[in-house]
Amino acid sequence: MNIQALMQQAQTMQKKVEANVENAKKELANKEVQAEAGSGLVKVTMTGRHVVKRLTIDPSLLEDEPDMIEDLIAAAINDAVRQADELYEQTMASATSGMGLPPGMQGLF
């Protein structure tokens, strides 16, 4: 195999990876994760691209201390971010699998 054929093969692979990654990013924008805190008193819905779509606070919680409400909101958002990060990693690994990339490079996108 000559160097020119090898370079063309690498460019083709790069285009496939880029297309797969772009499709995965679009998919992540449409997927949602849901998290909650305080046994469901605060609920957050977030996309795989870290966009908060909904924040629900149980009305009974509004009678409590503002500090407690703020802590529960922060906890729910942090859990949603963790879930969105996991979804991102799974989706990107899936998008780059089978492309012949070394294991350490599959998560770079």
C-alpha positions in Angstrom: 0.0 0.0 0.0 1.5 3.3 -1.0 1.4 6.5 1.2 -1.1 8.3 -1.0 -3.7 5.4 -0.6 -3.0 5.4 3.1 -3.6 9.2 3.3 -6.9 8.9 1.4 -8.0 6.1 3.7 -7.2 8.3 6.7 -9.2 11.2 5.2 -12.2 9.0 4.5 -12.0 7.7 8.1 -11.8 11.3 9.5 -14.8 12.3 7.5 -16.8 9.4 8.8 -15.8 10.1 12.4 -16.7 13.8 12.0 -20.1 12.9 10.5 -20.8 10.4 13.3 -19.7 12.9 16.0 -22.0 15.6 14.5 -24.9 13.2 14.4 -24.2 12.2 18.0 -24.2 15.8 19.1 -27.6 16.4 17.4 -28.9 13.2 19.1 -27.6 14.5 22.5 -29.5 17.8 22.0 -32.7 15.8 21.8 -32.1 13.3 24.6 -33.1 14.2 28.1 -32.0 13.1 31.6 -34.1 13.7 34.7 -32.8 14.1 38.2 -34.3 14.9 41.5 -33.4 15.9 45.0 -35.2 15.8 48.4 -37.1 12.7 47.5 -38.6 14.3 44.4 -39.3 17.7 45.9 -37.1 19.3 43.2 -36.9 17.8 39.7 -34.7 18.9 36.8 -34.9 17.9 33.2 -31.8 18.5 31.1 -30.7 17.6 27.6 -27.5 15.7 26.8 -26.0 19.0 25.8 -26.5 20.4 29.4 -29.5 22.6 28.6 -32.0 22.8 31.5 -35.5 22.3 30.0 -37.6 22.1 33.2 -37.2 22.8 36.9 -40.1 21.6 39.1 -40.4 22.6 42.7 -43.0 20.9 44.8 -45.3 23.7 46.3 -44.9 22.3 49.8 -41.2 23.1 49.6 -41.8 26.8 49.1 -42.9 27.1 52.7 -39.4 26.0 53.9 -36.2 27.9 54.3 -34.8 29.5 51.1 -31.3 27.9 51.8 -32.9 24.4 51.8 -34.6 25.1 48.5 -31.4 26.4 46.9 -29.4 23.4 48.1 -32.0 21.0 46.7 -32.0 22.8 43.3 -28.2 22.7 43.2 -28.2 19.0 44.1 -30.8 18.2 41.4 -28.9 20.2 38.7 -25.6 18.6 39.7 -27.1 15.1 39.4 -28.6 16.0 36.0 -25.2 17.3 34.8 -23.6 14.0 36.0 -26.2 12.0 34.1 -25.8 14.2 31.0 -22.0 13.7 31.1 -22.6 9.9 31.2 -25.0 10.1 28.3 -22.4 12.1 26.4 -19.7 9.6 27.0 -21.9 6.7 26.0 -23.2 8.4 22.9 -19.7 9.6 21.7 -18.2 6.1 22.4 -21.0 4.6 20.3 -20.5 7.2 17.5 -16.8 6.4 17.2 -16.9 2.7 17.8 -16.1 0.5 14.8 -14.0 3.2 13.2 -10.7 1.5 14.0 -9.6 4.2 16.4 -7.4 3.2 19.3 -9.3 2.8 22.6 -7.9 6.0 24.1 -8.9 8.1 21.1 -12.6 7.1 21.0 -13.5 9.4 23.9 -11.7 12.5 22.5 -14.8 13.7 20.6 
